[in-house]
Amino acid sequence: MASRFEISPERYRALTMAALLALAAIIVTGAGVRLTGSGLGCSDWPTCEQDQFVADLEFHPMIEFGNRLITGLVSVAVILAVLGAQGRRPYRRDLSWWAWGLVAGVIAQIVLGMLVTKTELDPRVVIGHFLLSMVLVWNAVVLHHKAGSASRPYSRPSGAPDGTASEMAANQRIASLRLTQVSLAVQTAAVGVLVGGTIVTGSGPHAGSTEDEPVERLPFAVSEVARIHTAFVYLLLALVLVFAWM
């Protein structure tokens, strides 16, 4: 019986890829909701309207309700990632923790999705909803990467003198430290780009609703926050070039 629940590392990595693709897909459908002005296509949650669960066959309600249905697929993919982590042989505790991180994030996203509807697209809630999606994608990328890797301790090249091996190890540590520092700088700039982009959008006219549904916006001048966002974009591009050169 136990063997039925055991899967190989290769199959588990395929499950993590499915979870990653599902989490990326719902970002695309969420963008579709915003770009089509369908954010208030359903006025209630979890039902589309107070007296009906399924949306009417109208453009905006169907776009919003379709995005909600994708959440079900994401939930299934994440649950499979958790179950797969338990059945993977050999078992690895770190993969289980990263998989459970996806579960926690999806639950938080469901709550935020409800608040987005209840607050009628409050930009602060919408920003949190999007940024958490980015965190979930990051979590899924790390999980997928770890599922395909195994720790390998450094070993001295065969035939290399002790002094040469020590020098090689020291050079590797220096190079690794520099790469880590630049990598952290790239990640920090990327976070700035993401957060800055959400503030620009939250301050601008495109709230994700139709023109006859006014929505509160952030109290910032779009031109000013756009300049800050652009600066982060240029910084990120420069750091990526440095990272690639290294």
C-alpha positions as CSV (number, residue, x, y, z in Angstrom):
1,M,0.0,0.0,0.0
2,A,2.7,2.5,0.9
3,S,4.4,2.1,-2.5
4,R,1.3,3.6,-4.1
5,F,2.1,6.9,-2.5
6,E,5.8,7.0,-3.5
7,I,7.0,9.0,-6.4
8,S,10.4,9.5,-8.0
9,P,12.3,12.8,-7.8
10,E,11.7,13.3,-11.5
11,R,7.9,13.0,-11.2
12,Y,7.8,15.2,-8.2
13,R,9.7,17.9,-10.1
14,A,7.0,17.7,-12.8
15,L,4.4,18.4,-10.1
16,T,6.3,21.4,-8.9
17,M,6.5,22.7,-12.5
18,A,2.7,22.2,-12.8
19,A,2.2,24.3,-9.6
20,L,4.6,27.0,-11.0
21,L,2.7,27.2,-14.3
22,A,-0.6,27.4,-12.5
23,L,0.6,30.3,-10.3
24,A,1.9,32.1,-13.3
25,A,-1.3,31.5,-15.3
26,I,-3.5,33.1,-12.6
27,I,-1.3,36.2,-12.8
28,V,-2.1,36.5,-16.5
29,T,-5.8,36.0,-16.0
30,G,-5.7,38.5,-13.1
31,A,-4.1,41.0,-15.5
32,G,-6.9,40.2,-18.0
33,V,-9.4,41.2,-15.3
34,R,-7.7,44.5,-14.7
35,L,-7.1,45.4,-18.3
36,T,-10.6,44.7,-19.4
37,G,-12.1,46.7,-16.4
38,S,-13.8,43.6,-15.0
39,G,-12.6,43.9,-11.4
40,L,-16.2,44.6,-10.2
41,G,-17.8,42.2,-12.7
42,C,-18.9,40.2,-9.6
43,S,-20.1,42.3,-6.7
44,D,-20.0,39.5,-4.1
45,W,-17.7,36.8,-2.8
46,P,-17.5,33.7,-3.0
47,T,-20.6,33.9,-5.2
48,C,-20.7,36.3,-8.1
49,E,-23.8,38.0,-6.8
50,Q,-25.7,37.7,-3.6
51,D,-28.4,35.6,-5.2
52,Q,-26.4,33.6,-7.7
53,F,-23.1,31.6,-7.6
54,V,-22.3,31.6,-11.4
55,A,-21.8,34.8,-13.3
56,D,-24.3,36.0,-16.0
57,L,-23.3,35.4,-19.6
58,E,-21.9,38.9,-19.8
59,F,-18.4,40.1,-20.6
60,H,-17.2,41.6,-17.4
61,P,-18.8,39.1,-15.0
62,M,-17.5,36.1,-17.0
63,I,-14.0,37.5,-17.0
64,E,-14.0,38.0,-13.3
65,F,-15.7,34.7,-12.5
66,G,-13.3,32.8,-14.9
67,N,-10.4,34.2,-13.0
68,R,-11.9,32.9,-9.7
69,L,-12.3,29.4,-11.3
70,I,-8.6,29.4,-12.1
71,T,-8.0,29.6,-8.3
72,G,-9.4,26.1,-8.1
73,L,-6.8,24.8,-10.5
74,V,-4.1,26.5,-8.6
75,S,-5.3,25.0,-5.3
76,V,-5.3,21.5,-6.8
77,A,-1.7,22.0,-8.2
78,V,-0.5,23.2,-4.8
79,I,-2.1,20.4,-2.9
80,L,-0.5,17.9,-5.3
81,A,2.9,19.6,-4.7
82,V,2.4,19.1,-0.9
83,L,1.3,15.4,-1.2
84,G,4.1,14.7,-3.7
85,A,6.6,16.1,-1.2
86,Q,5.4,13.6,1.4
87,G,5.5,10.7,-1.1
88,R,8.8,11.6,-2.7
89,R,11.6,9.1,-2.2
90,P,14.0,9.8,-0.9
91,Y,12.0,12.2,1.3
92,R,13.4,15.7,1.8
93,R,12.1,17.9,4.6
94,D,13.1,21.1,2.8
95,L,10.9,20.4,-0.1
96,S,8.0,19.8,2.2
97,W,8.4,23.1,3.9
98,W,8.6,25.0,0.6
99,A,5.5,23.2,-0.6
100,W,3.6,24.1,2.5
101,G,4.6,27.7,1.9
102,L,2.6,27.5,-1.3
103,V,-0.5,26.3,0.6
104,A,-0.2,29.2,3.1
105,G,0.2,31.7,0.3
106,V,-2.8,30.4,-1.7
107,I,-5.0,30.6,1.5
108,A,-3.8,34.2,2.0
109,Q,-4.6,35.0,-1.6
110,I,-8.1,33.7,-1.3
111,V,-8.7,36.0,1.7
112,L,-7.1,38.9,-0.2
113,G,-9.3,38.2,-3.2
114,M,-12.3,38.4,-1.0
115,L,-11.1,41.7,0.4
116,V,-10.5,43.1,-3.1
117,T,-14.2,42.5,-3.9
118,K,-15.5,43.7,-0.5
119,T,-13.5,46.9,-0.6
120,E,-14.4,47.5,-4.2
121,L,-10.8,47.4,-5.5
122,D,-9.1,49.4,-2.8
123,P,-5.7,50.0,-4.4
124,R,-3.8,49.0,-1.2
125,V,-5.6,45.6,-1.1
126,V,-5.0,45.1,-4.8
127,I,-1.3,45.9,-4.4
128,G,-1.1,43.3,-1.6
129,H,-3.0,40.8,-3.8
130,F,-0.5,41.2,-6.7
131,L,2.7,41.3,-4.6
132,L,1.7,38.1,-2.8
133,S,1.3,36.5,-6.3
134,M,4.9,37.4,-7.0
135,V,6.0,35.9,-3.7
136,L,4.1,32.7,-4.6
137,V,5.8,32.5,-8.0
138,W,9.2,33.0,-6.2
139,N,8.3,30.2,-3.8
140,A,7.3,27.9,-6.6
141,V,10.5,28.7,-8.6
142,V,12.7,27.9,-5.5
143,L,10.7,24.7,-4.9
144,H,11.1,23.6,-8.5
145,H,14.8,24.3,-8.5
146,K,15.4,22.5,-5.2
147,A,13.4,19.5,-6.4
148,G,15.9,19.1,-9.2
149,S,19.1,19.6,-7.3
150,A,21.0,17.8,-4.6
151,S,23.7,19.1,-2.3
152,R,27.2,18.1,-3.4
153,P,30.1,18.9,-1.1
154,Y,33.2,20.3,-2.6
155,S,35.9,17.7,-3.3
156,R,39.5,18.4,-4.2
157,P,40.3,17.6,-7.8
158,S,42.1,14.3,-8.2
159,G,45.8,14.7,-8.6
160,A,45.8,18.4,-7.5
161,P,48.4,19.3,-4.9
162,D,47.1,20.4,-1.5
163,G,48.2,24.0,-2.0
164,T,46.6,24.2,-5.4
165,A,43.3,22.8,-4.0
166,S,43.3,25.3,-1.2
167,E,43.9,28.2,-3.6
168,M,41.1,27.0,-5.9
169,A,38.7,26.7,-2.9
170,A,39.6,30.3,-1.8
171,N,39.0,31.6,-5.3
172,Q,35.7,29.8,-5.4
173,R,34.6,31.4,-2.1
174,I,35.5,34.9,-3.3
175,A,33.7,34.5,-6.6
176,S,30.7,33.0,-4.8
177,L,30.6,35.9,-2.4
178,R,30.7,38.5,-5.2
179,L,28.0,36.7,-7.1
180,T,25.9,36.6,-3.9
181,Q,26.3,40.3,-3.4
182,V,25.3,41.2,-6.9
183,S,22.5,38.7,-6.8
184,L,21.1,40.3,-3.7
185,A,21.4,43.7,-5.4
186,V,19.5,42.4,-8.4
187,Q,16.7,41.0,-6.2
188,T,16.4,44.3,-4.2
189,A,16.1,46.3,-7.5
190,A,13.5,43.8,-8.8
191,V,11.5,44.2,-5.6
192,G,11.7,48.0,-6.1
193,V,10.4,47.6,-9.7
194,L,7.5,45.5,-8.7
195,V,6.4,47.6,-5.7
196,G,7.0,50.8,-7.7
197,G,4.9,49.5,-10.6
198,T,2.0,48.7,-8.3
199,I,2.1,52.2,-6.8
200,V,2.1,53.8,-10.2
201,T,-0.9,51.7,-11.3
202,G,-2.6,52.3,-8.0
203,S,-2.2,56.0,-8.4
204,G,-3.3,56.1,-12.1
205,P,-6.7,56.1,-13.8
206,H,-6.9,52.4,-14.6
207,A,-8.4,50.9,-11.5
208,G,-9.6,47.7,-13.1
209,S,-13.2,48.8,-13.2
210,T,-15.4,50.4,-15.9
211,E,-15.6,54.2,-16.3
212,D,-19.0,54.4,-14.6
213,E,-17.7,52.7,-11.5
214,P,-15.4,55.2,-9.7
215,V,-12.7,53.6,-7.5
216,E,-10.5,55.2,-4.9
217,R,-6.9,55.8,-6.0
218,L,-3.6,56.3,-4.1
219,P,-2.9,60.0,-3.3
220,F,0.3,60.2,-5.4
221,A,1.0,62.1,-8.6
222,V,1.4,59.5,-11.3
223,S,4.2,61.4,-13.0
224,E,6.3,61.5,-9.8
225,V,5.9,57.9,-8.9
226,A,6.5,56.9,-12.5
227,R,9.9,58.6,-12.4
228,I,10.9,56.7,-9.3
229,H,9.7,53.4,-10.9
230,T,11.7,54.2,-14.1
231,A,14.8,54.7,-12.0
232,F,14.4,51.3,-10.4
233,V,14.0,49.8,-13.9
234,Y,17.2,51.3,-15.1
235,L,19.0,50.2,-11.9
236,L,17.7,46.7,-12.4
237,L,18.9,46.6,-16.0
238,A,22.3,47.8,-15.1
239,L,22.7,45.2,-12.3
240,V,21.5,42.4,-14.6
241,L,24.2,43.4,-17.1
242,V,26.8,43.4,-14.3
243,F,25.6,40.0,-13.1
244,A,25.7,38.6,-16.7
245,W,29.3,39.9,-17.1
246,M,30.4,38.2,-14.0
